[in-house]
Amino acid sequence: MINENGLPVQGDLTMLGSYTPDNTGGMNNILTFKNLSMNVLIDWRNGGELYSMTTTWGRYAGVLEETLIGREGGVVGPGVKAVDDGAGNISYVPNDIVVTAENYNKAAYSNTLQSSSVFDASFVKLREISLGYTFKKIGNTPIRDLKLSLIGRNLALLKSSVPHVDPETAFGSGNVQGFEFGQLPSARSIGFSISLGL
């Protein structure tokens, strides 16, 4: 990253990644003991990149936790700065200029510098757990195999490199992928199921 007066500047435009994962998968485990059963579904995505506008504007506005860094004492941004030897020869040395946290975040997290808000979109999720109990026969009724189940979906994000948001996100309902823009938190649902046989 090249800094000018202690602040990062836009360089040449370049491709920052692709949302397409290297691979995806899932694992479904079914455990039974007598009349009790449990189903656990874990799925994952490996690879691909995601641009998070939540990170860009949250850092720019100073509302995210990581913007606390340098509020007292300032920030020395990572990267290099250009040095002119007086004869027109430019060399690059590590940046050592201290700037305020506000100025640094507004420069590093703006619409012109997207690289700081591009993250690995890989994740591992606990997608579903269901716990059920089956009554094989209920008295003298014709009801057989009455199963009562408690089901939870989208229960936990076990691993992710994207801060603040769910990496399994969408900018819109069209064919736009790899962009997150002020996403609402992912919904978790807990339900109850009854099934029976006659």
N, C-alpha and C positions, 0 to 999 in steps of 0.2 A: 504494500500500500504506500503510495507516495503522498507525503504531507507537504503543505505549503503554509508557512506561518503557523505550524502546529496542527493544521486541520487537513483531513483527507480531501483530495480533489479527484474529480472524475477522470478516468483514463480512457483508453480506447474501448469502444463497445465490443463485447465478446459474449458468446453464449455461456450462460452460467449453469446449465444443466437441462435435464429432461425429467419429466414427471413419471415416465414409464419405469416401473420397477424391474429389477433383475429377475425376481421371482416372488411368488406369493404362495401361501399354503395355510393349512389348518390341521388341527389335530382334535379329534373327538374321542373322548374317553367315556365309556359306559361301565359303571360299577354296580353290581347287584349283590345283595345279601338278603336271603329269604325273600320277604315281600317288599323290601326297600330297594330303591334304585336311585342312582345319581348319574347325571349326564353333564360332562364338563367340555365345553368347546373353547379352544384357544386358536386364534388365527394370527397370521403375521404377514408383513410385507417387507421385502428386503430391496433397498435401492430406490433410486429416483430422488428428485429434489423438489422442494416446495418453497415458494416465495410467500412470506408472511407479512402482510400489510399491518397486522396488529403489532408486530415487533417494530416495524418502521415508525409508525405514528406514535406508538407507546413510548419508544425511546426518544423520538423527536420532541414529544410533549413533556417528557420527564415524569411519566406516571408509572413506569415499571420499576421494580425493585433494583434492577441492575444499574439504573441511573443514579443511585445513591453513591456509587463509586466516584470518587474525585470531587464530591461537592465541597469538601474542605481540603484545600491544598491543590486542586486542579488535576488535570489528566495529561499524561504524556502518551499520545496515541501511538499504537504499534506501526511499524513501517519505517520508511526512510524519508529523508529530505534532500533536496538538491543543493549542492554547494558549487559556486562558481569560483574558480581560482584566480579570477581577474583577467585571464587571457582568453576567456570564452570557453574554457574547458569545464564541462559539467561532470561532477562525480556525485555519488550518492552515499550518504553516511546515515547511521541510525538517527531517527528523530529524537530530539531531546528538548523540544520546546513545550513548555507547560501552558495549557489553555484551560479555561473554565470548563467544568463538566457540561454546562448548558450549551456553550458554543461547540464543544466537541460532538455531543449527541446530535445537535441540529445539523452539523455538517456531515457526520458519518451515517445518519439515518434520515435521508431525504429521498425525494423522488428521483434524484440523479445518481444515487449510489445504492444499487439494489443488492450488491454482493453480500453486504453485512446482514441481510435478512433472508438469505437463501440457506435452507437447512436440509439435511438428509431426511427424507420422508419415511424412512423405515420405522416400523412399529411392531409391538407384540401386544395383543389385547386378549383379555378374558371376555370373550364374546357372550357366553351364555352358561348358566348353571341351572339345572333343574333337579329338584329333589322330589321323589314320588313314593307313595306307599300304595300297594295294591291289596284290596280285600278280595280274596278268591271267591268267597261266597258269603252272602249276607242272609243269615237265617234261612227261612223256607221260601224266600222270594226268588223269582226267576233271574234276579240280577247276579251276574257273574263278572269277575275281574273289574271291579270298581276301582279306578285309579285316581287318587288325589295328588296333584303336583303343585309345587311352588316353583315359579320360573322367574329368573332374573336375566335380563339382557343388557348388553353393553355395560358390564359391571366395573371394569377397571382397564386403564391404560397401563400395562405393565412395563413397557419400555418405549421411549421416544427421545429423539434428539431435537424436536421442535419445541421451543419454550412457549408456555402460555396457552396454546391451542391444541386441539386434536389434529394430528397429522392426516387423518382420513377426512379431508375437508373438500369443499367445493365452493368456488367463487359464485357460481350460478347454476341454473338447471340445464344450460346448453352444453356445448362441447368445449368449455373452458376448463382446463385441468392444470393443476400445479400452482394455483393462486388462491390465497386465503385473504379475505378482506373483512375484518370485524366479525368473525364467525361467532355465532351463539354457541354456548357449551353443548356438548353432545348429550342427548337425552338418555337417561337410564330408566329402564322400565322393570317393574316387578309385578307379576301376575299370578293368577291361580287357574289351574286347569282341572277339569273333571271329565273322565272318560269311563265308559262302561260297556259291557257286553251282555247280551240276553241269551 
